[in-house]
Amino acid sequence: MVLSVVLAAFVLILPVELPDKTLFATLVLATRFPPLPVFVGVGLAFGLQVAIAVTAGSLLSLLPEAVVSAVVAVLFLTGAVLLWRESRKGGDEDEATAQAREQTSFVRAAAISFGVLFAAEWGDLSQLATAGLAARYEEPLSVFVGAWAALLVISGLAAFLGRKLADRLPVTLLHRVAAGLFLVFAVVAVVETVRTLTG
């Protein structure tokens, strides 16, 4: 495992997920169920999604280097554009109205949380970023650990701090910071593509 790759994955994924729909879905789940089963279910869903994204990115790394860096550039550029567009919409999110906590077993609450987040995370920006990092660094375990750690931090904050967190997040700023990070990674990938083609 390469610590610098773990850190790169963590630093890139964390700001992407903070203003994401999965954060708000976790917040809503935390208003309906106790925090621990929500955290367990969401954490497992994120772990499976990260494993799928790392596998897809690792398969990309089997292609010629110029093709891989070009695909990575497109993935990150797409992510930057999507995040920037989200930041222009502002922080208005449709939040579900708070419901009374249900008397639900731990396993059922965790299973519901897993299902909601697993479905919500498909094609998400964090999946694009994770696949791009796995293709770029060819260190699937390091990317997995960094990305999953970032997602666990986010899901833990959402599950255990609940609605207090949503009220204090400058969502627009977080979208813009994440868009900037995606753009930097896209530029680095473009430079690597050009260097590979001309070198």
ROSE-4610 file (N, C-alpha, C; in Angstrom, 1 decimal, always signed):
// ROSE-4610
residu = [M/M/M/V/V/V/L/L/L/S/S/S/V/V/V/V/V/V/L/L/L/A/A/A/A/A/A/F/F/F/V/V/V/L/L/L/I/I/I/L/L/L/P/P/P/V/V/V/E/E/E/L/L/L/P/P/P/D/D/D/K/K/K/T/T/T/L/L/L/F/F/F/A/A/A/T/T/T/L/L/L/V/V/V/L/L/L/A/A/A/T/T/T/R/R/R/F/F/F/P/P/P/P/P/P/L/L/L/P/P/P/V/V/V/F/F/F/V/V/V/G/G/G/V/V/V/G/G/G/L/L/L/A/A/A/F/F/F/G/G/G/L/L/L/Q/Q/Q/V/V/V/A/A/A/I/I/I/A/A/A/V/V/V/T/T/T/A/A/A/G/G/G/S/S/S/L/L/L/L/L/L/S/S/S/L/L/L/L/L/L/P/P/P/E/E/E/A/A/A/V/V/V/V/V/V/S/S/S/A/A/A/V/V/V/V/V/V/A/A/A/V/V/V/L/L/L/F/F/F/L/L/L/T/T/T/G/G/G/A/A/A/V/V/V/L/L/L/L/L/L/W/W/W/R/R/R/E/E/E/S/S/S/R/R/R/K/K/K/G/G/G/G/G/G/D/D/D/E/E/E/D/D/D/E/E/E/A/A/A/T/T/T/A/A/A/Q/Q/Q/A/A/A/R/R/R/E/E/E/Q/Q/Q/T/T/T/S/S/S/F/F/F/V/V/V/R/R/R/A/A/A/A/A/A/A/A/A/I/I/I/S/S/S/F/F/F/G/G/G/V/V/V/L/L/L/F/F/F/A/A/A/A/A/A/E/E/E/W/W/W/G/G/G/D/D/D/L/L/L/S/S/S/Q/Q/Q/L/L/L/A/A/A/T/T/T/A/A/A/G/G/G/L/L/L/A/A/A/A/A/A/R/R/R/Y/Y/Y/E/E/E/E/E/E/P/P/P/L/L/L/S/S/S/V/V/V/F/F/F/V/V/V/G/G/G/A/A/A/W/W/W/A/A/A/A/A/A/L/L/L/L/L/L/V/V/V/I/I/I/S/S/S/G/G/G/L/L/L/A/A/A/A/A/A/F/F/F/L/L/L/G/G/G/R/R/R/K/K/K/L/L/L/A/A/A/D/D/D/R/R/R/L/L/L/P/P/P/V/V/V/T/T/T/L/L/L/L/L/L/H/H/H/R/R/R/V/V/V/A/A/A/A/A/A/G/G/G/L/L/L/F/F/F/L/L/L/V/V/V/F/F/F/A/A/A/V/V/V/V/V/V/A/A/A/V/V/V/V/V/V/E/E/E/T/T/T/V/V/V/R/R/R/T/T/T/L/L/L/T/T/T/G/G/G]
num = [1/1/1/2/2/2/3/3/3/4/4/4/5/5/5/6/6/6/7/7/7/8/8/8/9/9/9/10/10/10/11/11/11/12/12/12/13/13/13/14/14/14/15/15/15/16/16/16/17/17/17/18/18/18/19/19/19/20/20/20/21/21/21/22/22/22/23/23/23/24/24/24/25/25/25/26/26/26/27/27/27/28/28/28/29/29/29/30/30/30/31/31/31/32/32/32/33/33/33/34/34/34/35/35/35/36/36/36/37/37/37/38/38/38/39/39/39/40/40/40/41/41/41/42/42/42/43/43/43/44/44/44/45/45/45/46/46/46/47/47/47/48/48/48/49/49/49/50/50/50/51/51/51/52/52/52/53/53/53/54/54/54/55/55/55/56/56/56/57/57/57/58/58/58/59/59/59/60/60/60/61/61/61/62/62/62/63/63/63/64/64/64/65/65/65/66/66/66/67/67/67/68/68/68/69/69/69/70/70/70/71/71/71/72/72/72/73/73/73/74/74/74/75/75/75/76/76/76/77/77/77/78/78/78/79/79/79/80/80/80/81/81/81/82/82/82/83/83/83/84/84/84/85/85/85/86/86/86/87/87/87/88/88/88/89/89/89/90/90/90/91/91/91/92/92/92/93/93/93/94/94/94/95/95/95/96/96/96/97/97/97/98/98/98/99/99/99/100/100/100/101/101/101/102/102/102/103/103/103/104/104/104/105/105/105/106/106/106/107/107/107/108/108/108/109/109/109/110/110/110/111/111/111/112/112/112/113/113/113/114/114/114/115/115/115/116/116/116/117/117/117/118/118/118/119/119/119/120/120/120/121/121/121/122/122/122/123/123/123/124/124/124/125/125/125/126/126/126/127/127/127/128/128/128/129/129/129/130/130/130/131/131/131/132/132/132/133/133/133/134/134/134/135/135/135/136/136/136/137/137/137/138/138/138/139/139/139/140/140/140/141/141/141/142/142/142/143/143/143/144/144/144/145/145/145/146/146/146/147/147/147/148/148/148/149/149/149/150/150/150/151/151/151/152/152/152/153/153/153/154/154/154/155/155/155/156/156/156/157/157/157/158/158/158/159/159/159/160/160/160/161/161/161/162/162/162/163/163/163/164/164/164/165/165/165/166/166/166/167/167/167/168/168/168/169/169/169/170/170/170/171/171/171/172/172/172/173/173/173/174/174/174/175/175/175/176/176/176/177/177/177/178/178/178/179/179/179/180/180/180/181/181/181/182/182/182/183/183/183/184/184/184/185/185/185/186/186/186/187/187/187/188/188/188/189/189/189/190/190/190/191/191/191/192/192/192/193/193/193/194/194/194/195/195/195/196/196/196/197/197/197/198/198/198/199/199/199]
x = [+0.8/+0.0/+0.9/+0.5/+1.3/+0.5/+1.1/+0.5/+0.1/+0.9/+0.6/-0.6/-0.8/-2.0/-3.2/-3.1/-4.2/-4.6/-3.6/-3.9/-4.6/-4.0/-4.6/-6.1/-6.4/-7.8/-8.6/-8.2/-8.9/-9.2/-8.2/-8.3/-9.2/-9.2/-10.1/-11.5/-11.8/-13.1/-13.9/-13.2/-13.8/-14.7/-14.1/-14.9/-15.9/-15.8/-16.8/-18.0/-17.9/-19.0/-19.7/-19.0/-19.6/-20.9/-21.0/-22.3/-23.1/-22.8/-23.4/-24.8/-25.6/-26.9/-26.9/-25.8/-25.7/-25.5/-24.9/-24.8/-26.2/-27.0/-28.3/-29.2/-29.0/-29.7/-29.4/-28.1/-27.7/-28.3/-28.3/-28.9/-30.4/-31.1/-32.5/-32.7/-31.8/-31.9/-31.6/-30.7/-30.4/-31.5/-32.5/-33.6/-34.7/-34.6/-35.6/-35.1/-33.8/-33.2/-32.1/-31.7/-30.6/-29.3/-28.3/-27.1/-26.3/-26.1/-25.2/-25.6/-26.8/-27.2/-27.1/-27.5/-27.4/-25.9/-25.0/-23.6/-23.1/-23.5/-23.0/-23.5/-24.8/-25.4/-24.8/-24.7/-24.1/-22.6/-21.9/-20.5/-20.3/-21.1/-21.0/-21.3/-22.4/-22.7/-21.6/-21.0/-19.8/-18.7/-18.4/-17.3/-17.5/-18.7/-19.0/-18.9/-19.4/-19.3/-17.8/-17.0/-15.6/-14.9/-15.2/-14.6/-14.9/-16.2/-16.6/-15.8/-15.7/-15.1/-13.6/-12.9/-11.5/-11.3/-12.2/-12.0/-12.1/-13.1/-13.3/-12.0/-11.5/-10.3/-9.1/-9.0/-7.9/-7.9/-9.1/-9.3/-8.8/-9.1/-8.7/-7.2/-6.5/-5.0/-4.4/-5.1/-4.6/-4.4/-5.1/-5.0/-3.6/-3.3/-2.0/-2.1/-0.9/-0.7/-1.4/-1.3/-1.9/-3.4/-3.9/-5.4/-5.9/-5.2/-5.6/-5.6/-4.5/-4.4/-5.5/-5.8/-6.8/-8.2/-8.5/-9.8/-9.8/-8.7/-8.7/-9.0/-8.4/-8.6/-10.1/-10.7/-12.1/-13.0/-12.7/-13.4/-13.3/-12.1/-12.0/-12.6/-12.4/-13.0/-14.5/-15.1/-16.5/-17.0/-16.2/-16.5/-16.5/-15.4/-15.3/-16.4/-16.8/-18.0/-19.3/-19.5/-20.7/-20.8/-19.6/-19.5/-19.7/-19.1/-19.3/-20.7/-21.4/-22.8/-23.6/-23.3/-24.0/-23.8/-22.6/-22.3/-23.1/-23.4/-24.1/-25.6/-26.1/-27.5/-27.7/-26.6/-26.8/-27.0/-27.2/-27.3/-28.7/-29.7/-31.1/-31.2/-31.5/-31.7/-33.1/-33.7/-35.0/-34.7/-35.1/-34.9/-36.3/-36.2/-37.4/-37.8/-39.1/-39.5/-39.1/-38.8/-38.4/-39.5/-39.3/-40.3/-39.9/-40.8/-40.5/-39.7/-38.8/-38.0/-38.8/-38.5/-39.3/-38.7/-39.5/-39.0/-38.6/-37.3/-36.8/-35.6/-35.5/-34.3/-33.0/-31.9/-30.6/-30.4/-30.6/-30.4/-31.3/-32.5/-33.4/-33.0/-32.7/-32.3/-31.0/-30.0/-28.8/-29.1/-30.0/-30.3/-31.0/-31.9/-32.5/-31.5/-30.6/-29.6/-28.6/-28.3/-27.4/-28.1/-29.4/-30.1/-30.2/-30.6/-30.8/-29.5/-28.4/-27.1/-26.5/-26.6/-26.1/-26.7/-28.0/-28.7/-28.4/-28.2/-28.0/-26.6/-25.6/-24.2/-23.8/-24.7/-24.3/-24.1/-22.9/-22.6/-22.3/-22.1/-21.8/-20.4/-20.2/-18.8/-17.7/-18.0/-17.0/-16.6/-17.6/-17.2/-16.3/-16.7/-15.8/-14.4/-14.3/-13.0/-12.2/-12.9/-12.2/-11.7/-12.5/-12.1/-10.9/-11.0/-9.9/-8.6/-8.7/-7.5/-6.9/-7.8/-7.3/-6.6/-7.1/-6.5/-5.1/-5.1/-3.9/-2.8/-3.1/-2.0/-1.6/-2.5/-2.3/-2.0/-2.6/-2.5/-3.9/-4.6/-6.0/-6.3/-5.4/-5.7/-5.5/-4.5/-4.3/-5.5/-6.0/-7.1/-8.3/-8.6/-9.7/-9.7/-8.6/-8.5/-8.7/-8.1/-8.3/-9.7/-10.3/-11.6/-12.6/-12.5/-13.5/-13.4/-12.1/-11.9/-12.7/-12.5/-13.2/-14.7/-15.2/-16.7/-17.2/-16.4/-16.7/-16.8/-15.8/-15.8/-17.1/-17.5/-18.7/-19.9/-20.0/-21.2/-21.3/-20.1/-20.1/-20.6/-20.1/-20.6/-22.1/-22.6/-24.0/-24.8/-24.4/-25.2/-25.2/-24.0/-23.9/-24.2/-24.0/-24.3/-25.6/-26.2/-27.5/-27.7/-28.8/-29.2/-28.3/-27.6/-26.8/-25.7/-25.2/-24.2/-24.7/-25.9/-26.4/-26.6/-26.9/-27.2/-25.9/-24.7/-23.5/-22.5/-22.9/-22.1/-22.3/-21.2/-21.3/-21.2/-22.4/-22.5/-21.9/-22.2/-21.7/-20.2/-19.6/-18.1/-17.5/-18.1/-17.6/-17.6/-18.7/-18.8/-17.7/-17.4/-16.4/-15.0/-14.7/-13.4/-13.2/-14.2/-14.1/-14.0/-14.7/-14.5/-13.1/-12.5/-11.1/-10.2/-10.4/-9.5/-9.7/-10.9/-11.1/-10.4/-10.5/-9.8/-8.3/-7.7/-6.3/-5.9/-6.6/-6.3/-6.5/-7.5/-7.7/-6.6/-6.1/-5.0/-3.7/-3.5/-2.3/-2.4/-3.6/-3.8/-3.6/-4.1/-3.9/-2.4/-1.7/-0.2/+0.5/+0.1/+0.6/+0.3/-0.9/-1.3/-0.4/-0.3/+0.6/+2.0/+2.5/+3.9/+4.1/+3.1/+3.2/+3.1/+2.3/+2.1/+3.3/+4.0/+5.1/+6.4/+6.4/+7.7/+8.0]
y = [-1.2/+0.0/+1.2/+2.2/+3.5/+4.6/+5.1/+6.1/+7.4/+7.8/+9.0/+8.8/+7.6/+7.4/+7.3/+6.7/+6.7/+8.1/+9.0/+10.3/+11.1/+10.9/+11.5/+11.1/+9.8/+9.4/+10.0/+10.0/+10.6/+12.1/+12.8/+14.3/+14.6/+13.8/+14.1/+13.7/+12.5/+12.0/+12.8/+13.2/+13.9/+15.1/+16.1/+17.3/+17.0/+15.9/+15.6/+15.1/+14.3/+13.7/+14.6/+15.6/+16.4/+17.0/+17.6/+18.2/+17.3/+16.0/+15.1/+14.6/+14.1/+13.6/+12.5/+11.7/+10.6/+11.1/+12.2/+12.8/+13.1/+13.8/+14.2/+12.9/+11.9/+10.6/+10.0/+10.1/+9.5/+10.4/+11.7/+12.5/+12.2/+12.0/+11.6/+10.3/+9.3/+8.0/+8.1/+9.0/+9.1/+9.8/+10.4/+10.9/+9.8/+8.8/+7.7/+6.5/+6.3/+5.1/+5.5/+4.7/+5.0/+5.1/+5.9/+6.2/+5.0/+4.1/+3.0/+2.1/+1.6/+0.7/+1.5/+2.8/+3.6/+3.7/+3.9/+4.0/+2.7/+1.6/+0.2/+0.0/+0.2/+0.0/+0.8/+2.1/+3.1/+2.7/+2.4/+2.1/+0.9/-0.2/-1.4/-1.0/-0.2/+0.2/+0.9/+1.9/+2.6/+1.7/+0.7/-0.2/-1.0/-1.5/-2.3/-1.4/-0.2/+0.8/+1.1/+1.4/+1.7/+0.5/-0.7/-1.9/-2.0/-1.8/-1.8/-0.7/+0.5/+1.6/+1.3/+0.8/+0.4/-0.7/-1.6/-2.7/-2.1/-1.3/-0.6/+0.2/+0.9/+1.7/+0.9/-0.3/-1.2/-1.8/-2.1/-2.7/-1.6/-0.4/+0.7/+0.7/+0.4/+0.5/-0.5/-1.5/-2.5/-2.0/-0.8/-0.2/+0.5/+0.9/+1.7/+3.0/+3.4/+4.5/+5.8/+6.1/+7.3/+7.3/+6.1/+6.0/+6.1/+5.5/+5.5/+7.0/+7.7/+9.1/+10.0/+9.7/+10.5/+10.2/+8.9/+8.5/+9.2/+9.1/+9.7/+11.2/+11.9/+13.3/+13.6/+12.8/+13.0/+12.8/+11.7/+11.4/+12.6/+13.1/+14.2/+15.5/+15.8/+17.0/+16.9/+15.8/+15.6/+15.9/+15.3/+15.6/+17.0/+17.7/+19.2/+20.0/+19.7/+20.4/+20.2/+18.9/+18.6/+19.3/+19.3/+19.9/+21.4/+22.0/+23.5/+23.8/+23.0/+23.3/+23.2/+22.2/+22.0/+23.2/+23.8/+24.9/+26.2/+26.3/+27.4/+27.3/+26.1/+26.0/+26.5/+26.6/+27.0/+25.8/+26.1/+25.0/+24.5/+24.8/+24.4/+23.0/+22.2/+20.8/+20.4/+19.5/+19.0/+18.1/+18.4/+17.5/+16.9/+15.7/+15.0/+15.5/+15.6/+16.1/+15.0/+15.5/+14.6/+13.7/+12.5/+11.5/+11.0/+10.5/+9.9/+8.6/+8.4/+7.2/+5.9/+5.0/+3.8/+2.8/+1.9/+0.8/-0.3/-0.2/-1.2/-1.9/-3.1/-3.9/-3.3/-3.6/-3.2/-3.6/-4.9/-5.5/-4.9/-4.7/-4.1/-2.6/-1.8/-0.5/-0.4/-1.3/-1.3/-1.8/-2.7/-3.2/-2.1/-1.4/-0.3/+0.8/+1.1/+2.1/+1.7/+0.4/-0.2/+0.0/-0.4/-0.4/+1.0/+2.0/+3.3/+3.9/+3.7/+4.3/+3.6/+2.3/+1.5/+2.0/+2.2/+2.6/+4.1/+4.9/+6.3/+6.6/+5.7/+6.0/+5.6/+4.9/+4.5/+5.7/+5.8/+6.8/+8.1/+8.1/+9.3/+9.8/+11.1/+11.7/+11.0/+10.5/+9.7/+8.4/+7.8/+6.6/+7.0/+8.1/+8.5/+8.8/+9.5/+9.9/+8.6/+7.7/+6.5/+5.7/+5.5/+4.8/+5.5/+6.8/+7.6/+7.4/+7.5/+7.3/+5.9/+4.9/+3.5/+3.3/+4.0/+3.8/+4.6/+5.8/+6.6/+6.1/+5.6/+5.2/+3.7/+2.9/+1.5/+0.9/+1.4/+1.0/+0.8/-0.3/-0.4/-0.5/-1.2/-1.3/+0.1/+0.9/+2.2/+3.1/+3.1/+3.9/+3.5/+2.2/+1.6/+2.1/+2.0/+2.4/+3.9/+4.7/+6.2/+6.6/+6.1/+6.5/+6.0/+4.8/+4.2/+5.0/+5.3/+6.1/+7.4/+8.1/+9.4/+9.2/+8.2/+7.9/+7.5/+6.8/+6.5/+7.7/+8.6/+9.8/+10.6/+10.7/+11.5/+10.8/+9.5/+8.8/+8.8/+8.8/+8.9/+10.2/+11.3/+12.6/+12.8/+12.3/+12.4/+11.6/+10.3/+9.5/+9.9/+10.4/+10.7/+12.1/+13.0/+14.4/+14.9/+14.1/+14.4/+15.7/+16.3/+17.6/+18.8/+18.7/+19.9/+20.1/+19.0/+19.1/+19.8/+19.5/+20.0/+21.5/+22.0/+23.5/+24.3/+23.6/+24.4/+24.2/+23.4/+23.2/+24.2/+24.9/+25.8/+25.0/+24.5/+23.5/+24.1/+25.3/+25.9/+26.0/+26.4/+26.5/+25.1/+24.1/+22.7/+22.2/+22.5/+22.1/+22.7/+24.0/+24.7/+24.2/+23.9/+23.4/+22.0/+21.2/+19.8/+20.0/+20.9/+21.1/+21.5/+22.4/+22.8/+21.6/+20.8/+19.6/+18.7/+18.5/+17.6/+18.2/+19.6/+20.2/+20.1/+20.2/+20.0/+18.6/+17.6/+16.2/+16.0/+16.7/+16.6/+17.2/+18.3/+19.0/+18.1/+17.5/+16.6/+15.4/+14.9/+13.7/+14.1/+15.3/+15.8/+16.0/+16.6/+16.7/+15.4/+14.4/+13.0/+12.4/+12.7/+12.1/+12.7/+14.1/+14.7/+14.2/+14.1/+13.7/+12.3/+11.4/+10.0/+10.0/+10.8/+10.8/+11.4/+12.4/+13.1/+12.5/+11.7/+11.1/+9.8]
z = [+0.0/+0.0/+0.0/-0.8/-0.9/-0.2/+0.8/+1.7/+0.9/-0.1/-0.8/-1.7/-2.2/-3.0/-2.1/-1.0/+0.0/+0.3/+0.6/+0.9/-0.2/-1.4/-2.6/-2.8/-2.7/-2.8/-1.7/-0.5/+0.6/+0.4/+0.0/-0.2/-1.3/-2.4/-3.5/-3.3/-2.6/-2.4/-1.3/-0.3/+0.8/+0.4/-0.3/-0.6/-1.7/-2.5/-3.5/-2.8/-1.7/-1.1/-0.1/+0.5/+1.5/+1.0/-0.2/-0.6/-1.4/-1.4/-2.4/-1.8/-2.8/-2.4/-1.4/-1.5/-0.5/+0.9/+1.1/+2.4/+2.9/+2.1/+2.5/+2.7/+1.9/+2.1/+3.4/+3.8/+5.1/+6.2/+6.0/+7.1/+7.3/+6.2/+6.3/+7.0/+6.6/+7.2/+8.7/+9.1/+10.5/+11.3/+10.6/+11.3/+11.6/+10.8/+10.9/+11.7/+11.8/+12.4/+13.4/+14.3/+15.2/+14.3/+14.8/+13.9/+13.6/+14.6/+14.3/+13.2/+13.1/+11.9/+10.6/+10.7/+9.5/+9.0/+9.9/+9.6/+9.0/+9.7/+9.2/+7.8/+7.6/+6.2/+5.1/+5.5/+4.5/+4.2/+5.3/+5.1/+4.3/+4.4/+3.6/+2.1/+1.9/+0.6/-0.1/+0.6/+0.1/-0.2/+0.7/+0.4/-0.8/-1.1/-2.3/-3.5/-3.4/-4.6/-4.9/-3.9/-4.1/-4.7/-4.3/-4.9/-6.3/-6.7/-8.1/-8.9/-8.4/-9.1/-9.2/-8.2/-8.3/-9.3/-9.4/-10.4/-11.8/-12.0/-13.3/-13.7/-12.7/-13.0/-13.2/-12.5/-12.7/-14.1/-14.6/-15.9/-17.0/-16.7/-17.6/-17.7/-16.6/-16.6/-17.5/-18.0/-18.9/-20.3/-20.6/-21.9/-22.0/-23.3/-23.4/-22.6/-22.2/-21.2/-21.7/-23.0/-23.5/-23.5/-23.8/-23.7/-22.3/-21.3/-19.9/-19.4/-19.7/-19.2/-19.9/-21.1/-21.8/-21.2/-20.9/-20.2/-18.9/-18.1/-16.8/-16.9/-17.9/-18.0/-18.3/-19.1/-19.4/-18.2/-17.4/-16.2/-15.2/-15.0/-14.1/-14.6/-15.9/-16.5/-16.4/-16.7/-16.5/-15.1/-14.1/-12.7/-12.4/-12.9/-12.6/-13.1/-14.4/-15.0/-14.2/-13.8/-13.1/-11.7/-11.0/-9.7/-9.9/-10.9/-11.1/-11.3/-12.2/-12.4/-11.2/-10.3/-9.1/-8.2/-8.2/-7.3/-7.7/-9.0/-9.5/-9.2/-8.9/-8.5/-7.0/-6.3/-4.9/-4.0/-2.7/-1.7/-1.5/-2.3/-2.1/-2.4/-1.4/-1.5/-1.0/-1.7/-1.3/-0.1/+1.1/+2.2/+2.6/+2.9/+3.3/+4.7/+4.9/+6.2/+7.3/+8.5/+9.5/+10.0/+10.1/+10.6/+12.0/+12.7/+14.0/+13.8/+14.7/+14.6/+14.7/+13.8/+13.8/+14.7/+15.2/+16.1/+15.1/+14.6/+13.6/+14.1/+13.8/+14.2/+13.6/+14.3/+13.8/+12.3/+12.1/+10.8/+9.7/+10.0/+9.1/+8.8/+9.8/+9.6/+8.7/+9.0/+8.3/+6.8/+6.6/+5.3/+4.5/+5.1/+4.4/+4.0/+4.9/+4.7/+3.6/+3.6/+2.5/+1.2/+1.1/-0.2/-0.8/+0.1/-0.3/-0.9/-0.1/-0.5/-1.7/-1.8/-2.9/-4.2/-4.2/-5.4/-5.7/-4.7/-4.9/-5.4/-5.1/-5.4/-6.9/-7.6/-9.0/-9.9/-10.6/-11.5/-10.8/-9.5/-8.7/-9.0/-8.6/-8.9/-8.1/-6.9/-6.2/-6.9/-7.6/-8.4/-9.5/-10.2/-11.4/-10.9/-9.7/-9.2/-8.8/-8.1/-7.7/-8.9/-9.9/-11.1/-11.8/-11.8/-12.4/-11.6/-10.3/-9.5/-9.6/-9.6/-9.8/-11.1/-12.2/-13.5/-13.5/-12.9/-12.9/-12.1/-10.9/-10.0/-10.1/-10.6/-10.6/-9.2/-8.2/-6.8/-6.3/-6.7/-6.4/-4.9/-4.1/-2.7/-2.0/-2.4/-1.8/-2.2/-3.4/-3.8/-3.0/-2.9/-2.2/-0.7/-0.1/+1.4/+1.5/+0.6/+0.7/+0.4/-0.6/-1.0/+0.0/+0.5/+1.4/+2.8/+3.2/+4.4/+4.3/+3.2/+3.0/+3.1/+2.5/+2.5/+3.9/+4.6/+6.0/+6.9/+6.7/+7.5/+7.2/+5.9/+5.6/+6.1/+6.0/+6.4/+8.0/+8.6/+10.1/+10.6/+9.9/+10.2/+10.0/+8.9/+8.6/+9.6/+9.8/+10.7/+12.1/+12.7/+14.1/+14.4/+13.5/+13.8/+13.2/+12.3/+11.8/+11.2/+11.4/+10.7/+11.1/+12.3/+12.6/+11.6/+11.0/+10.0/+8.7/+8.3/+7.1/+7.2/+8.3/+8.5/+8.5/+8.7/+8.8/+7.6/+6.6/+5.4/+4.4/+4.0/+2.8/+1.6/+1.1/+0.1/-1.2/-1.6/-2.8/-2.8/-1.7/-1.6/-1.8/-1.1/-1.2/-2.6/-3.4/-4.8/-5.6/-5.3/-6.1/-5.8/-4.5/-4.1/-4.8/-4.7/-5.4/-6.9/-7.5/-9.0/-9.3/-8.5/-8.7/-8.6/-7.6/-7.5/-8.7/-9.1/-10.3/-11.5/-11.7/-12.8/-12.8/-11.6/-11.4/-11.9/-11.4/-11.8/-13.3/-13.9/-15.3/-16.1/-15.7/-16.3/-16.2/-15.1/-14.9/-15.9/-16.0/-16.9/-18.4/-18.7/-20.1/-20.4/-19.5/-19.6/-19.8/-19.0/-19.1/-20.5/-21.0/-22.3/-23.4/-23.3/-24.4/-24.3/-23.0/-22.9/-23.4/-23.2/-23.7/-25.2/-25.8/-27.3/-28.0/-27.3/-28.0/-27.6/-26.5/-26.0/-26.5]
